[in-house]
Amino acid sequence: MTDTTPKQRPQPNQVTAVGILGTGVIGGSWACHFLRYGLDVVAYDLAPGAEQRLRARVAEVWPQLQAMGLKEGASQDKLCFVDSLEALGRSVPIIQESTPENLLEKQRLFAEIDAAVEPHVIISSSTSGFPMTDIQALCRNPSRTVVCHPFTPPHIVPFCEVVGGEKTATEVVDWAADFFQHHGKEVAKMDKELYGFIGNRLQDAIWREALHMVANDECSVADIDKSIAYGPGLRWAIFGPCMNMAMCGGEGGMARMLDHFGPSLKEPWTRLESPELTDKLYSDMVAGTDEMLAGRSMQEVMQERDELLIRIRQTIDDYRREKNQDSSTH
């Protein structure tokens, strides 16, 4: 007799397998992250050579995952590929989609997944800009679609943003946020959709100012990067911009900072719009970054970034763990 009982979604902390749809830079990094957390990773990507590329990447990244600490059951052997969306949906309670940023293609893809997999399976997107309201437009069951936007590379950087669309069920957003939080992410569960979400909005504000300064010949590309990497960027790795601004007010905190600096803030907040990407600005930005590379490949620079990110995270985690232990003994 065929079992026709509808499958139930497990609790977020009881998930044993996750689906990966699209195994490029972001999808592959997600796969590494979930393998580190001991989950079975079921991947679907029909691009020629996708499986070989992902397995090679997992092997390459595994020493990084070991350095960060493998969770119980973590194994490279827990990666498998399937050849259909139906097979993917039968294996997992959540699918993380990481395909190219083309809205029409994502709409079609989500409608296809929605039609192929059982109703309990959550369909999550790594999109960095499109609202889920737009992505879910062609789905018959849009209530189980949600965005989980990570930061590159997801297997190292812990932050992610979870937000639903207009037709997403609240329980789905809550479940997804709990799932990612349980599996190593610092989650911002957003109540409202924002174009660019939170992190990208803040990044883009700095990026806009950087382009203005280069376009106006006010400073070099290298000096812009130094100003962040050796200035506020060091502080932001510990506390975000709001707490850092509050500390500028000393014991008076944010209120004193705003009272003291408030009148001087309006001009830099309001004077600039997005600059035109002229041919000169384009060439200046390319030349500036090439100068900083100094003959190194981008792969070398990315490797350095990843290794230093791991060390920074370990330092912060070790410090806060020791502080918590000290507090519990007093």
CORBEL-V49922 format. One record per residue. PHI is phi in degrees with one decimal (NA if undefined). PSI is psi in whole degrees, -180 to 180 (NA if undefined). NEAR is the number of other C-alpha atoms within 8 Angstrom. Layout:
phi->(PHI;PHI)
psi->(PSI;PSI)
near->(NEAR;NEAR)
//
This chain:
phi->(NA;-78.2;-79.7;-103.1;-68.5;-60.0;-71.3;-103.1;-74.1;-69.5;-64.7;-54.1;-85.7;-112.9;-68.8;-114.9;-146.9;-133.6;-96.0;-120.8;-113.0;95.7;-119.0;-76.4;-59.1;-76.6;-60.5;-64.8;-68.0;-58.5;-58.1;-61.8;-59.3;-70.7;-63.1;-59.2;-87.2;81.9;-86.0;-74.2;-112.7;-107.5;-109.1;-135.0;-163.3;-87.5;-62.0;-55.6;78.6;-60.8;-65.3;-62.6;-65.3;-68.2;-62.5;-65.8;-68.4;-58.2;-62.8;-68.4;-84.5;-53.6;-59.4;-64.4;-64.4;-64.1;-63.9;-80.7;106.3;-77.6;-85.5;-56.2;86.1;-63.7;-161.7;-63.5;-71.6;-86.9;-95.4;-140.8;-114.3;-122.5;-112.4;-154.9;-65.3;-60.2;-65.1;-62.4;-66.7;-72.4;-99.9;-142.5;-93.2;-146.1;-116.7;-101.0;-90.2;-141.6;-105.8;-54.9;-79.8;-131.4;-61.0;-61.1;-65.7;-66.1;-60.0;-65.0;-64.4;-65.0;-64.1;-67.8;-62.7;-56.8;-76.6;-95.3;-113.0;-68.1;-61.6;-78.4;-78.7;-81.7;-112.6;-114.2;-113.9;-88.7;-46.1;-99.4;-150.1;-79.7;-69.4;-63.9;-55.6;-76.5;-64.8;-84.0;-58.5;-100.4;-79.7;-76.1;-124.2;-71.6;-64.7;-102.7;-104.4;-154.4;-99.7;-125.4;-92.5;-92.6;-118.2;-76.3;-89.3;-58.7;-76.9;-119.9;-80.4;-82.5;-76.9;-150.4;-115.0;-116.0;-155.2;-95.8;-98.8;-60.7;-105.1;-80.8;-70.6;-57.5;-63.4;-70.5;-61.1;-62.9;-62.5;-62.4;-61.0;-66.4;-62.2;-68.6;-63.1;-66.3;-106.8;88.6;-104.3;-91.1;-101.4;-100.0;-88.3;-87.2;-83.0;-131.7;-75.0;-130.3;-63.8;84.7;60.1;-92.3;-59.6;-67.9;-60.1;-71.1;-59.0;-67.0;-63.9;-67.9;-60.7;-60.9;-64.4;-61.7;-63.0;-60.4;-65.6;-69.9;-61.9;-94.0;54.1;-90.5;-165.9;-89.9;-61.2;-62.9;-68.4;-61.4;-66.3;-61.3;-62.4;-90.8;-62.9;-107.7;-119.5;-61.9;-58.8;-64.1;-69.8;-67.2;-70.0;-104.9;-130.9;-75.6;-62.9;-69.0;-66.1;-64.5;-66.7;-61.4;-66.8;-64.7;-88.5;60.6;-64.2;-76.5;62.2;-61.1;-60.5;-66.7;-61.2;-67.4;-62.8;-80.1;-101.9;-47.9;-60.2;-84.7;-86.6;-62.8;-62.0;-68.7;-74.8;-120.0;-84.4;-119.3;-112.9;-65.1;-76.8;-74.2;-84.0;-73.6;-60.1;-66.8;-62.8;-56.7;-68.3;-66.0;-67.7;-65.4;-63.2;-65.0;-72.8;-61.7;-63.4;-69.3;-64.3;50.7;89.3;-76.7;-79.5;-63.3;-62.5;-63.2;-66.8;-64.9;-62.4;-62.0;-56.9;-64.2;-65.2;-72.8;-59.1;-62.2;-65.5;-62.5;-60.8;-63.8;-62.5;-64.7;-62.7;-63.0;-62.0;-70.3;-65.6;-65.0;-63.3;-65.4;-65.2;-63.3;-67.3;-72.9;-93.4;-106.9)
psi->(135;134;114;8;128;138;145;144;131;165;150;-34;3;7;135;-12;146;145;142;118;109;116;33;-147;-50;-50;-40;-38;-39;-44;-44;-42;-50;-32;-40;-34;11;11;153;133;118;115;147;118;113;2;138;131;7;-44;-44;-41;-43;-42;-38;-38;-42;-45;-38;-39;-18;-40;-34;-44;-38;-39;-34;-19;110;139;168;130;0;131;140;-24;-8;9;129;159;146;165;15;155;-35;-45;-37;-47;-28;-17;-17;157;-10;138;127;111;132;66;169;152;80;113;-47;-43;-39;-40;-46;-42;-45;-37;-38;-45;-45;-39;-21;-26;159;156;-24;-14;125;138;113;142;143;8;141;-1;-30;135;146;-28;-39;-42;-38;5;-31;3;141;-30;68;-9;-21;18;141;157;133;100;114;177;144;134;136;-26;-7;-49;121;-13;141;156;127;126;142;177;-174;-30;10;135;140;-38;-30;-43;-45;-44;-47;-44;-43;-38;-50;-37;-42;-28;46;9;145;109;132;106;107;137;-24;148;136;135;125;-5;-152;-59;-44;-34;-43;-43;-43;-30;-42;-42;-42;-46;-39;-45;-39;-46;-39;-42;-33;11;39;-25;172;162;-41;-41;-33;-47;-39;-40;-31;-47;-35;5;-116;-25;-36;-41;-38;-22;-16;-54;153;-180;-33;-48;-36;-39;-38;-37;-23;-21;6;-143;-22;-13;-149;-39;-45;-40;-46;-39;-38;-45;-11;-52;-28;-6;-21;-42;-51;-22;-26;-6;-20;141;-179;132;157;136;80;168;-39;-45;-41;-52;-35;-40;-42;-46;-39;-42;-35;-38;-40;-32;-33;43;-8;152;158;-32;-40;-42;-41;-38;-43;-44;-49;-43;-39;-35;-43;-44;-41;-47;-43;-41;-47;-45;-43;-44;-48;-33;-43;-40;-42;-39;-41;-40;-37;-18;-4;NA)
near->(2;3;4;4;4;4;6;5;7;7;7;10;7;6;10;7;11;16;16;16;13;12;15;9;6;12;15;13;11;11;11;13;12;14;15;13;13;13;14;12;14;15;14;15;11;6;5;4;6;10;8;7;8;11;8;8;9;11;9;7;9;9;8;9;13;8;8;8;7;11;8;6;7;12;8;8;5;10;10;9;9;10;8;7;11;8;9;14;14;8;10;12;14;10;14;13;12;14;9;4;7;6;9;6;7;11;14;9;8;13;12;8;10;14;8;9;12;9;8;9;13;12;14;12;12;12;10;10;7;10;11;14;10;10;12;14;8;9;11;7;7;11;8;13;15;17;14;12;11;12;9;7;10;12;11;10;9;11;10;12;14;15;14;15;13;6;9;13;9;7;6;13;14;9;10;11;12;10;10;11;10;9;8;8;10;9;11;9;10;8;5;5;11;7;8;10;11;8;7;9;10;8;8;8;8;8;8;11;9;10;10;10;10;14;10;6;7;7;8;9;11;9;8;10;8;9;9;10;9;8;9;9;9;10;10;10;7;7;8;9;7;6;9;11;10;12;10;9;12;8;5;8;11;12;9;10;14;8;7;7;8;9;6;6;8;8;7;7;7;6;6;7;5;6;8;4;6;6;6;7;11;9;8;9;10;8;8;11;10;9;7;7;10;6;5;7;7;7;6;8;10;8;8;8;8;10;9;8;10;12;8;8;8;9;8;9;8;8;8;8;8;8;8;8;8;8;7;6;5;4)
//
